[in-house]
Amino acid sequence: MSTRLWQACMRVGGLVATAIIFALAFVDPTQAATFTCASSDVACLIAAINTANGNGQDNTIMLAAGTYNLTLVNNDFLGANGLPRITIALCDRNPSFDTCLPPG
């Protein structure tokens, strides 16, 4: 293979590699997730809300039946409360009640 042909192939290969790297830079690596929290696991619930708020996807948070005692203030948005501010749509889906609330 001649030197010129080799150099042309290297330039094309470099352009293709640059295009692939550029395209990958704009791919959103986050994916929707399903979080499952055991009964009364407040730390899991808070972590699930924070992650769901941050990834911009339609996530599912599955809570086991039980009581989730919120004993510490997490934030003061609209008054002191024990959970992070929910900045995503919130849906409650079960056989007797199916509704979604807007973010806020």
HELIX and SHEET records of a PDB file:
HELIX    1   1 THR A    3  ALA A   25  1                                  23    
HELIX    2   2 VAL A   42  ASN A   55  1                                  14    
SHEET    1   A 2 THR A  34  CYS A  37  0                                        
SHEET    2   A 2 THR A  60  LEU A  63  1                                        
SHEET    1   B 2 LEU A  90  ASN A  94  0                                        
SHEET    2   B 2 PHE A  97  LEU A 101 -1                                        
END                                                                             
